[in-house]
Amino acid sequence: MKTKKTNKEEKPDLSLEFCTECDNALESFVFTPKSKNKKKIQANFDNCKKTGKFNGELCSKVFISEDQIFLNPSEDED
């Protein structure tokens, strides 16, 4: 009896589609005070979903904001 050996490991698809609706403002977004205001970003995201503008799996601004908050955990989330 022969067995077939495979060298390929199945890797999960870790790709994620970020929404690029706000693309023109994303390059410097992390450096603006808006990126630290999680409530306003969430309101913006909710509005995008409500109006049908959101296209993607994850809002880019929410992702950037989470990174910024993670990098500076001592700042308040106004």
C-alpha positions, 0 to 999 in steps of 0.5 A, spaced: 500 500 500 502 506 498 501 513 501 501 520 498 505 525 502 504 532 501 508 538 503 503 543 503 500 545 509 493 548 509 494 556 511 488 559 513 486 566 509 488 571 514 486 577 509 481 582 511 478 587 506 478 594 509 473 599 507 476 605 503 470 610 503 474 615 507 481 613 503 483 621 501 483 622 509 487 616 511 494 618 510 494 623 516 488 620 520 492 617 525 496 624 527 489 628 528 486 629 534 480 625 531 483 619 531 483 619 539 476 620 539 473 613 539 466 615 540 466 620 534 469 615 530 464 609 532 458 615 530 462 616 523 462 608 522 455 607 524 453 613 519 456 610 514 453 603 515 446 607 516 447 610 509 450 604 505 457 608 504 460 602 508 464 597 503 468 592 507 469 588 512 472 593 517 472 600 518 479 603 516 478 609 521 476 604 527 482 600 526 487 606 526 483 608 532 484 602 535 492 602 534 492 609 536 489 607 543 493 601 543 499 605 542 498 610 547 493 607 553 494 612 558 490 617 554 483 618 555 477 616 550 473 622 550 
